[in-house]
Amino acid sequence: MALNAFKASEPLSMGIELELQLVNWTDFDLSGSASDLLHLLGHRTFPGDVKPEITESMIEISTAVHHSHAELLAQLRSIRDALVRSGDRLNVAVCGGGTHPFQRWSERRIFPNPRFNQLSTLYGYLAKQFTVFGQHIHIGCASANEALYLLHALNRYVPHFIALSASSPFFQGVDTQFDSARLNSVFAFPLSGRAPLIFDWREFAEHYFAKMEKTGVVKSMKDFYWDIRPKPEYGTIELRVCDTPLTVDRAAALAAYLQALCRMLLQRDEAPPVEDDYLVYNYNRFQACRFGLDGVLVHPKSNASQLLRDDILATLVRLEPHAAALDSVAALDQLRHEVIGEGNHASLLRQHFANAGSVQGVVDAAVTLFRRGRSR
């Protein structure tokens, strides 16, 4: 079937999807409770959308389309409160974090859904190992060609979002020494990585996608696990590299950061993206996953190197007029003071591990932070 026509949407509108962990209160291991929680929520008015994910130990929530950070944050807080209340009725905790610190992938159950069963058959054990948790951010685009331009213009900023959102230092009971271990699971899939450098939607749809579809490898855009992908049915680009933060406040701030970046990039003041920009793409992405804010970023145009922390700080300064125009100054200030000044959520989880002395204590802290709604 042909690729969906790109549905133009309100420029710079935004929405969020969050994959969340379902946890037992008794031992803080993952709980296969998605079906029960979804059944309970189906009988109540819910302030957003909620649906299953690939295993029974996770759910995905999504917001409506918003134009301001304040509106987005208000809905995320309402969704969180509704989830916490419903989870308490089932004696199930809900929390963020990119990975569960000690769960065993072999104990996970695939959610009974035709697409998930198909993925499990295709990918084998990778499907259960995909019990990892990410934040996806959608930004509305006025046209398909604008979406493709933004997708590639953002390439050098992808490590920013990895480092800022990183919340998965622990996996299978050990400290991986990565700030974002979650993305190592994503990179295992054959259609992960980056989109081809194409700026014309007709060329993308009629040549690249049509050829891929003819191979039988893909049937829709859902089959691509790219870091950023177009979503023609929504009229958006979708950034997919973020770990799920520990708080909805951080999730909303990251969305506002992306919104402001897109506004700046659409002014076309920077040199346009070219294929050579991607020479350092995987290296920069690795640095962000491994070292977080202390990773080294190589600028794709100048080849100059600097700490991600410093590049983010400089970008936040450049974004000040855009944040003011979008009424998101508070969101960017939060990133500047909480993340740059105090560290990302990976460092926070490591602090809780040092204090508690156990990975169970890490999950306990994540549950508390999600319920409380703030990092410190």
PyMOL commands that set and color helices and strands:
alter all, ss='L'
color gray80, all
select helices_A, chain A and resi 34-41+69-89+105-107+114-123+125-129+144-153+155-165+182-187+201-215+221-223+248-265+275-279+281-294+308-318+320-326+329-342+345-356+359-372
alter helices_A, ss='H'
color red, helices_A
select strands_A, chain A and resi 14-24+49-52+58-62+92-95+134-140+170-171+174-175+192-193+225-226+228-231+236-243+296-298+305-307
alter strands_A, ss='S'
color yellow, strands_A
deselect
rebuild
show_as cartoon
